[in-house]
Amino acid sequence: MLKIRLPGMKTGQGFEWLFLGSVLLFVAVFLSVLWVNSHPSWEMWQTKYYRSQIAQLNQKIKATQNPVLKKALEEQWERDIMKEQKPEIKTLILPNGNVERCQTCHLGIEEISASHPSETFGCVVCHGGNALSLDQNQAHAGMYGAGHPGRLEVSQLSCGSQASTAQCHAGHKRMEDNQTVLVSTSLMANKGGELSMVRYMYGLDISPKLSVKPGEIASQVQAPFNGQPLEQKLIKNCLEVCHQNNGKLPEQASLGNGCESCHVLTDRNHTYQGQDVTVKGEAGHGLTHSLTTQIPYTQCNQCHNLGMPDLYTLQFNLRPDLSQIKASSETGKESLSERVKNVYQPGMVFTKCEVELDCIDCHTRQEVMGDGHLYPTEYQALKLQCYDCHGTKEDLPASWTIRSPDDLAFEEEQANTNLPKLKVGDRILKTAKGEELPNIKLETEGWVLTSKVTGEKYPIPLVSGSGCQQNPQAQSSNDCHKCHDVSGNLKK
């Protein structure tokens, strides 16, 4: 037995000190366990939340210059300070009778969206997990996508779930409403275009063809070079950087998470800045616990416009000004020249509408989320061309008259409050490939586009009658850029 004997200590006293130390350690552990059991972690989170709310109110008081408003805030602060906010279990009873306690810890978390109210849907229908447990590990066990239910590998269980409270994003008769099924065919989801075109450029395929099947993603497919000398370089510089790495991008801290990549706004730090103190300041999240269909270009640029791939060297070259460009999700506060610098890489050409508008104002629902078909090239997947809005010198743009309350245009209008209010009989534009454009409506003054992000209205000039001498057989964006490139003027 190890004996501890200090200088001057009599024989036998070392054991007594060791015994006393062991007793004190046992008592400390016992008291600690007793305290933890009597003060569960959810109490700590609630106390921290209440304190954070008081601190935020105090900061607001200090920043307020208006004396009347300042006095009202001070009175509110005094009421909150004096209020006895005892931690308590928060129980949510859903319309279907299910009980959830998630907000016991996640107090103050934002409503995910107006169309997904927590009092109707709760949390578990989307997130999975154990709704009744107040222990973190048990409550989070079985969560879809490790807390990211939008990940494509679990989206059929979360976003596509058919809850008893409502029909979700799968299982509908109308295919356009089954977004979790369609998105697996989107080029942004399966990356079939990148893989097939790389194979084609290096002579590995006679013509571009897809390497993926519906429901698969690129990471499930054998590397395109199949043992060719450049295979390892492709894997290191392209696939591991972006396309087969769950979307982890250069200089970014977050993983791409399927539906969330577009519908949950982030900044470059991907750090949560909302009111839920359990995840406050934690990387790998959106700015807040909120979904949106009003997706600004800054969100698109989390993945796009970061640089250019060199398919001859299989090297991805980051844009030289990447550290200087804006990375927040704020909109409507930029001049055109500032916006150019934030949106486009140096050397690119563009028309004025490509600067003024946000990506989703032109790129259609099916372009972004898929239409059920797999396309080997981006050009084949595109639904919209310049002439779909502006027409040609010989033809007006194709239009569509809404004839039924079940028209798909009404669904998009309800999903985005910035879209113009529609009614049966209204005329909207329709692409040459047949997709409706509910944000472009025929008004008294002509065709008007409403921004899906800001709600701002833009009259659409038509080619017909304008004096434009375009060739109706050459109508790609590159053809339009030859005359309507404004990049040089706006960059000055």
C-alpha positions as CSV (number, residue, x, y, z in Angstrom):
1,M,0.0,0.0,0.0
2,L,1.2,3.5,-0.9
3,K,1.9,5.4,2.3
4,I,2.0,9.2,2.4
5,R,4.2,10.7,5.0
6,L,4.9,14.4,5.3
7,P,7.9,15.8,7.2
8,G,7.1,15.9,10.9
9,M,4.2,13.5,10.5
10,K,4.0,10.6,12.9
11,T,3.7,7.1,11.7
12,G,0.1,6.2,10.8
13,Q,-1.0,9.8,10.1
14,G,-0.4,9.4,6.3
15,F,-3.2,6.9,6.2
16,E,-5.5,9.1,8.2
17,W,-4.9,12.0,5.8
18,L,-5.4,9.8,2.8
19,F,-8.7,8.5,4.3
20,L,-9.8,12.0,5.1
21,G,-9.0,13.2,1.6
22,S,-11.0,10.3,0.1
23,V,-13.9,11.1,2.3
24,L,-13.9,14.7,1.2
25,L,-13.6,13.8,-2.4
26,F,-16.6,11.4,-2.1
27,V,-18.6,14.1,-0.3
28,A,-17.7,16.6,-3.1
29,V,-18.7,14.2,-5.9
30,F,-21.9,13.3,-4.0
31,L,-22.8,17.0,-3.6
32,S,-22.0,17.6,-7.2
33,V,-24.3,14.8,-8.4
34,L,-27.0,15.9,-6.0
35,W,-26.7,19.5,-7.3
36,V,-26.8,18.3,-11.0
37,N,-29.9,16.2,-10.3
38,S,-31.6,19.0,-8.5
39,H,-30.5,21.6,-11.1
40,P,-30.8,19.9,-14.5
41,S,-29.2,21.4,-17.5
42,W,-32.4,22.8,-18.9
43,E,-32.7,25.0,-15.9
44,M,-29.3,26.4,-16.6
45,W,-30.3,27.1,-20.3
46,Q,-33.5,28.9,-19.2
47,T,-31.6,31.0,-16.7
48,K,-29.0,31.9,-19.3
49,Y,-31.8,32.8,-21.7
50,Y,-33.5,35.1,-19.3
51,R,-30.2,36.8,-18.4
52,S,-29.4,37.3,-22.1
53,Q,-32.8,38.9,-22.8
54,I,-32.2,41.4,-19.9
55,A,-28.7,42.1,-21.2
56,Q,-29.9,42.8,-24.7
57,L,-32.6,45.1,-23.4
58,N,-29.9,46.9,-21.4
59,Q,-27.8,47.4,-24.5
60,K,-30.8,48.7,-26.4
61,I,-31.4,51.3,-23.6
62,K,-27.8,52.5,-23.8
63,A,-28.0,52.9,-27.6
64,T,-31.4,54.7,-27.6
65,Q,-31.3,58.5,-28.0
66,N,-35.0,59.2,-27.9
67,P,-35.8,60.1,-24.2
68,V,-39.4,58.9,-24.3
69,L,-38.5,55.5,-25.8
70,K,-35.5,55.3,-23.5
71,K,-37.8,55.8,-20.4
72,A,-40.2,53.1,-21.6
73,L,-37.3,50.7,-22.1
74,E,-35.9,51.4,-18.7
75,E,-39.3,50.7,-17.1
76,Q,-39.5,47.4,-19.1
77,W,-36.0,46.6,-17.9
78,E,-36.9,47.2,-14.3
79,R,-40.0,45.0,-14.6
80,D,-38.0,42.2,-16.2
81,I,-35.2,42.4,-13.5
82,M,-37.8,42.3,-10.7
83,K,-39.8,39.5,-12.4
84,E,-39.3,36.2,-10.7
85,Q,-38.5,33.9,-13.7
86,K,-38.5,30.5,-12.3
87,P,-37.3,27.7,-14.7
88,E,-40.1,25.4,-15.7
89,I,-40.7,22.6,-18.1
90,K,-42.2,23.9,-21.3
91,T,-44.9,21.5,-22.7
92,L,-46.4,21.9,-26.1
93,I,-49.5,19.9,-27.0
94,L,-50.0,19.6,-30.7
95,P,-53.4,19.4,-32.5
96,N,-52.8,15.6,-33.0
97,G,-52.4,15.1,-29.3
98,N,-48.6,14.6,-29.4
99,V,-46.6,16.2,-26.5
100,E,-43.2,17.9,-27.0
101,R,-40.8,19.5,-24.5
102,C,-38.1,20.7,-26.9
103,Q,-38.5,24.4,-26.1
104,T,-37.7,23.6,-22.4
105,C,-34.1,24.0,-23.5
106,H,-34.5,25.8,-26.8
107,L,-36.4,28.7,-25.2
108,G,-36.7,31.7,-27.5
109,I,-35.9,29.9,-30.7
110,E,-37.3,31.5,-33.8
111,E,-40.4,30.3,-35.6
112,I,-39.1,28.3,-38.6
113,S,-41.6,30.1,-40.9
114,A,-45.2,31.4,-41.0
115,S,-46.2,28.3,-43.0
116,H,-44.6,25.9,-40.4
117,P,-46.0,27.2,-37.0
118,S,-44.6,25.3,-34.0
119,E,-48.0,25.1,-32.3
120,T,-49.2,23.1,-35.3
121,F,-46.2,21.1,-36.4
122,G,-43.9,21.1,-33.3
123,C,-40.3,20.2,-33.8
124,V,-40.0,16.4,-34.1
125,V,-41.9,16.1,-37.4
126,C,-39.0,17.9,-39.1
127,H,-36.0,17.3,-36.8
128,G,-36.8,13.8,-35.4
129,G,-35.4,12.9,-31.9
130,N,-37.2,12.2,-28.6
131,A,-39.8,14.9,-27.9
132,L,-40.3,14.0,-24.2
133,S,-36.8,13.7,-22.9
134,L,-35.1,16.5,-21.1
135,D,-31.7,14.9,-21.3
136,Q,-29.7,16.3,-24.2
137,N,-28.3,13.0,-25.5
138,Q,-31.6,11.2,-25.3
139,A,-33.6,14.1,-26.7
140,H,-31.2,14.3,-29.7
141,A,-30.9,10.6,-30.4
142,G,-32.4,9.8,-33.8
143,M,-32.4,13.3,-35.1
144,Y,-32.5,13.6,-38.8
145,G,-29.2,14.7,-40.4
146,A,-27.6,15.3,-37.0
147,G,-29.7,18.4,-36.5
148,H,-29.9,19.4,-40.1
149,P,-33.1,17.9,-41.4
150,G,-32.6,19.5,-44.8
151,R,-29.8,17.2,-45.8
152,L,-30.8,15.3,-48.9
153,E,-30.1,11.9,-47.5
154,V,-32.8,12.4,-44.8
155,S,-35.1,15.0,-46.5
156,Q,-37.6,12.3,-47.4
157,L,-38.1,11.7,-43.7
158,S,-38.1,15.3,-42.7
159,C,-39.2,17.8,-45.4
160,G,-41.0,14.9,-47.3
161,S,-42.8,13.5,-44.3
162,Q,-46.5,13.3,-44.5
163,A,-47.5,14.5,-41.0
164,S,-50.9,13.9,-39.6
165,T,-51.3,17.7,-39.4
166,A,-50.6,18.4,-43.1
167,Q,-49.3,17.0,-46.3
168,C,-45.6,18.0,-46.7
169,H,-43.2,18.0,-49.6
170,A,-43.9,14.5,-51.0
171,G,-46.8,12.2,-51.8
172,H,-48.8,14.7,-53.8
173,K,-50.6,13.9,-57.1
174,R,-49.1,17.0,-58.7
175,M,-45.5,16.2,-59.3
176,E,-44.4,19.8,-58.9
177,D,-45.4,19.6,-55.2
178,N,-43.1,16.7,-54.5
179,Q,-40.0,18.8,-54.0
180,T,-38.0,16.2,-52.0
181,V,-38.3,13.8,-55.0
182,L,-37.6,16.4,-57.7
183,V,-34.6,17.9,-56.0
184,S,-32.6,14.7,-56.3
185,T,-32.7,15.3,-60.1
186,S,-31.4,18.8,-59.9
187,L,-27.9,19.5,-61.2
188,M,-27.1,21.3,-57.9
189,A,-28.0,18.2,-55.9
190,N,-26.6,15.3,-58.0
191,K,-23.7,17.2,-59.7
192,G,-24.2,15.0,-62.8
193,G,-23.4,17.8,-65.1
194,E,-19.9,18.4,-63.6
195,L,-19.0,14.7,-63.7
196,S,-20.3,14.1,-67.2
197,M,-18.7,17.2,-68.7
198,V,-15.3,16.4,-67.2
199,R,-15.4,12.9,-68.7
200,Y,-16.4,14.4,-72.0
201,M,-13.6,17.0,-72.1
202,Y,-11.0,14.3,-71.5
203,G,-12.4,11.9,-74.1
204,L,-13.8,9.4,-71.6
205,D,-17.3,9.7,-73.0
206,I,-18.3,10.1,-76.7
207,S,-20.9,12.7,-75.6
208,P,-22.0,14.2,-72.3
209,K,-24.0,11.6,-70.4
210,L,-24.9,11.4,-66.7
211,S,-23.0,9.4,-64.2
212,V,-25.8,9.4,-61.7
213,K,-29.3,7.9,-61.5
214,P,-32.4,9.5,-60.0
215,G,-32.1,9.7,-56.2
216,E,-28.3,9.4,-56.3
217,I,-25.7,12.0,-55.7
218,A,-22.2,12.4,-57.1
219,S,-20.5,11.0,-53.9
220,Q,-22.2,7.6,-54.6
221,V,-20.7,7.4,-58.1
222,Q,-17.2,6.0,-59.0
223,A,-14.7,8.8,-59.7
224,P,-15.1,9.9,-63.4
225,F,-11.5,9.1,-64.4
226,N,-11.8,5.5,-63.4
227,G,-8.0,5.0,-62.8
228,Q,-6.8,7.6,-65.3
229,P,-3.6,9.5,-64.4
230,L,-5.4,12.6,-63.3
231,E,-7.9,10.8,-61.1
232,Q,-6.2,11.7,-57.8
233,K,-5.9,15.4,-58.8
234,L,-9.6,15.5,-59.7
235,I,-10.5,13.9,-56.3
236,K,-8.3,16.3,-54.4
237,N,-8.9,19.6,-56.2
238,C,-12.5,19.2,-57.3
239,L,-14.5,16.5,-55.7
240,E,-13.1,16.8,-52.1
241,V,-13.3,20.6,-52.3
242,C,-16.9,20.9,-53.3
243,H,-18.9,18.4,-55.2
244,Q,-18.4,15.2,-53.2
245,N,-17.8,16.8,-49.8
246,N,-21.3,17.6,-48.7
247,G,-20.7,21.1,-50.0
248,K,-17.9,22.1,-47.7
249,L,-16.4,25.1,-49.6
250,P,-13.1,26.9,-49.5
251,E,-12.7,29.2,-46.5
252,Q,-16.1,28.2,-45.1
253,A,-16.9,26.6,-41.8
254,S,-20.2,24.9,-42.5
255,L,-21.4,21.9,-44.4
256,G,-23.9,22.3,-47.1
257,N,-27.2,20.8,-46.0
258,G,-29.5,20.2,-48.9
259,C,-32.7,22.3,-48.6
260,E,-31.1,24.4,-45.9
261,S,-28.3,25.6,-48.3
262,C,-30.8,27.8,-50.1
263,H,-33.7,28.3,-47.6
264,V,-31.7,29.1,-44.4
265,L,-29.8,32.3,-44.7
266,T,-26.2,32.3,-43.7
267,D,-23.1,34.5,-43.7
268,R,-19.6,33.4,-44.4
269,N,-19.0,32.4,-40.8
270,H,-22.1,30.2,-40.8
271,T,-22.7,31.1,-37.1
272,Y,-26.1,31.2,-35.4
273,Q,-27.0,34.7,-34.2
274,G,-30.5,34.2,-33.0
275,Q,-32.1,34.0,-29.5
276,D,-31.7,30.3,-28.6
277,V,-28.8,30.4,-26.2
278,T,-28.1,26.6,-26.6
279,V,-26.7,27.2,-30.0
280,K,-25.8,31.0,-29.8
281,G,-22.5,31.6,-31.5
282,E,-22.2,28.0,-32.7
283,A,-20.8,27.5,-36.2
284,G,-22.5,25.3,-38.7
285,H,-25.9,27.0,-38.6
286,G,-27.9,29.7,-40.3
287,L,-28.1,33.2,-39.0
288,T,-31.4,32.3,-37.3
289,H,-33.7,29.3,-37.1
290,S,-35.8,30.5,-40.0
291,L,-36.7,29.3,-43.5
292,T,-37.2,31.7,-46.4
293,T,-38.2,31.7,-50.0
294,Q,-36.9,35.3,-50.4
295,I,-33.3,34.1,-51.2
296,P,-30.8,36.9,-51.9
297,Y,-27.9,36.5,-54.3
298,T,-25.5,36.6,-51.2
299,Q,-26.9,33.2,-50.3
300,C,-26.3,31.8,-53.8
301,N,-22.8,33.1,-53.6
302,Q,-22.0,30.9,-50.6
303,C,-21.4,28.3,-53.3
304,H,-21.3,30.1,-56.6
305,N,-18.9,32.8,-57.9
306,L,-16.1,31.8,-55.5
307,G,-13.7,31.2,-58.3
308,M,-13.1,29.4,-61.6
309,P,-12.2,25.7,-62.2
310,D,-9.5,25.0,-64.7
311,L,-10.6,21.8,-66.3
312,Y,-7.3,21.3,-68.1
313,T,-5.2,21.3,-64.8
314,L,-8.2,20.2,-62.6
315,Q,-7.4,23.1,-60.2
316,F,-10.0,25.3,-58.6
317,N,-8.7,28.9,-58.6
318,L,-10.3,31.2,-55.9
319,R,-11.2,34.7,-57.1
320,P,-8.5,37.1,-56.1
321,D,-10.9,39.5,-54.4
322,L,-12.8,36.9,-52.4
323,S,-11.7,38.3,-49.0
324,Q,-13.0,41.7,-50.0
325,I,-16.4,40.9,-51.2
326,K,-19.5,41.3,-49.1
327,A,-20.7,38.1,-47.5
328,S,-23.8,39.1,-45.5
329,S,-27.4,38.4,-46.3
330,E,-28.5,42.1,-46.3
331,T,-30.2,43.3,-49.4
332,G,-31.2,46.6,-51.0
333,K,-28.3,48.7,-49.5
334,E,-25.8,48.6,-52.3
335,S,-25.1,50.8,-55.3
336,L,-24.9,49.1,-58.6
337,S,-21.1,49.3,-58.7
338,E,-20.9,47.8,-55.2
339,R,-23.3,45.1,-56.1
340,V,-21.1,44.2,-59.2
341,K,-18.1,43.7,-57.0
342,N,-20.1,41.6,-54.6
343,V,-21.8,39.4,-57.2
344,Y,-19.4,38.8,-60.0
345,Q,-15.8,37.6,-60.4
346,P,-13.4,39.9,-62.1
347,G,-13.5,39.7,-65.9
348,M,-17.1,38.5,-66.2
349,V,-19.7,40.2,-68.5
350,F,-23.3,40.9,-67.7
351,T,-26.3,42.9,-68.6
352,K,-27.9,45.5,-66.2
353,C,-30.8,43.3,-65.2
354,E,-28.3,40.6,-64.2
355,V,-26.9,43.1,-61.6
356,E,-30.1,44.7,-60.5
357,L,-32.1,41.5,-59.9
358,D,-31.4,38.6,-57.6
359,C,-30.7,35.1,-58.9
360,I,-34.1,33.7,-58.1
361,D,-35.8,36.5,-60.0
362,C,-34.7,34.8,-63.2
363,H,-33.8,31.2,-62.4
364,T,-37.0,29.2,-62.1
365,R,-38.2,26.8,-59.5
366,Q,-37.6,23.8,-61.8
367,E,-34.1,25.0,-62.8
368,V,-33.1,25.1,-59.1
369,M,-35.1,22.2,-57.6
370,G,-35.3,19.9,-60.6
371,D,-38.2,18.7,-62.7
372,G,-37.8,14.9,-62.5
373,H,-35.4,14.6,-65.4
374,L,-31.6,14.2,-65.2
375,Y,-29.7,16.5,-67.5
376,P,-26.1,16.1,-68.5
377,T,-25.5,19.9,-69.1
378,E,-26.5,23.1,-67.4
379,Y,-27.8,24.5,-70.8
380,Q,-30.3,21.6,-71.1
381,A,-31.5,22.1,-67.5
382,L,-32.1,25.8,-68.0
383,K,-35.8,26.8,-68.4
384,L,-35.3,30.6,-68.9
385,Q,-33.6,32.6,-71.7
386,C,-33.5,36.3,-72.3
387,Y,-36.3,36.1,-74.9
388,D,-38.7,34.5,-72.4
389,C,-39.1,38.0,-70.8
390,H,-38.1,40.4,-73.6
391,G,-39.3,38.5,-76.6
392,T,-37.6,38.9,-80.0
393,K,-38.0,41.6,-82.7
394,E,-40.5,39.2,-84.4
395,D,-42.3,37.7,-81.4
396,L,-43.7,38.8,-78.0
397,P,-42.9,36.8,-75.0
398,A,-45.1,33.8,-74.3
399,S,-47.8,34.4,-71.8
400,W,-50.2,32.3,-69.8
401,T,-53.7,33.2,-68.5
402,I,-54.5,31.8,-65.0
403,R,-57.7,29.8,-65.4
404,S,-58.1,27.9,-62.2
405,P,-57.7,28.4,-58.4
406,D,-55.5,25.3,-58.5
407,D,-53.0,26.9,-60.8
408,L,-49.4,26.3,-59.6
409,A,-48.8,30.1,-59.7
410,F,-51.0,30.6,-56.6
411,E,-48.8,28.2,-54.6
412,E,-45.7,30.2,-55.4
413,E,-47.5,33.4,-54.6
414,Q,-48.5,32.1,-51.1
415,A,-45.0,30.9,-50.4
416,N,-43.5,34.3,-51.0
417,T,-45.2,37.4,-49.7
418,N,-43.3,39.7,-52.1
419,L,-44.9,38.2,-55.2
420,P,-47.8,40.1,-56.7
421,K,-51.3,39.1,-55.7
422,L,-52.8,36.9,-58.4
423,K,-56.4,36.1,-59.4
424,V,-58.0,33.9,-62.0
425,G,-57.9,35.7,-65.3
426,D,-54.5,37.4,-64.7
427,R,-51.8,37.0,-67.4
428,I,-48.3,36.0,-66.4
429,L,-45.3,35.0,-68.5
430,K,-44.4,31.5,-69.3
431,T,-41.0,30.1,-70.5
432,A,-40.6,28.5,-73.9
433,K,-40.1,25.3,-72.0
434,G,-43.5,25.7,-70.4
435,E,-42.8,26.9,-66.8
436,E,-44.9,29.7,-65.4
437,L,-43.2,32.9,-64.1
438,P,-45.7,34.1,-61.4
439,N,-43.5,37.1,-60.4
440,I,-43.9,38.6,-63.9
441,K,-47.4,39.9,-64.5
442,L,-49.1,42.0,-67.2
443,E,-50.0,45.3,-65.6
444,T,-51.6,48.4,-67.1
445,E,-48.2,49.8,-68.1
446,G,-47.0,46.5,-69.5
447,W,-45.1,43.5,-68.3
448,V,-43.7,44.0,-64.8
449,L,-41.3,41.8,-62.8
450,T,-41.6,41.9,-59.0
451,S,-38.4,41.0,-57.1
452,K,-38.9,37.9,-55.0
453,V,-36.3,39.2,-52.5
454,T,-37.2,42.9,-52.1
455,G,-40.7,43.2,-53.7
456,E,-39.4,46.0,-55.9
457,K,-41.1,46.3,-59.3
458,Y,-39.2,46.4,-62.6
459,P,-40.9,47.3,-66.0
460,I,-39.7,44.9,-68.7
461,P,-38.6,46.5,-72.0
462,L,-39.6,44.4,-75.1
463,V,-37.4,43.9,-78.1
464,S,-40.4,44.2,-80.4
465,G,-40.7,47.8,-81.6
466,S,-37.5,48.9,-79.9
467,G,-35.4,49.1,-83.1
468,C,-33.1,46.2,-81.9
469,Q,-31.6,44.4,-84.8
470,Q,-31.1,41.0,-83.1
471,N,-31.0,37.8,-85.0
472,P,-34.0,35.8,-83.7
473,Q,-32.0,32.6,-84.3
474,A,-29.2,33.7,-81.9
475,Q,-30.9,34.2,-78.6
476,S,-28.5,32.8,-76.0
477,S,-27.3,35.1,-73.1
478,N,-23.9,35.2,-74.8
479,D,-25.6,36.7,-77.9
480,C,-27.3,39.4,-75.8
481,H,-24.1,40.2,-74.0
482,K,-22.5,41.2,-77.3
483,C,-24.6,44.4,-77.4
484,H,-25.9,44.7,-73.9
485,D,-22.8,44.1,-71.8
486,V,-22.6,46.9,-69.2
487,S,-19.9,45.3,-67.0
488,G,-17.2,47.9,-68.0
489,N,-19.4,50.9,-67.2
490,L,-20.8,49.6,-63.9
491,K,-17.3,48.6,-62.6
492,K,-16.0,52.2,-62.9
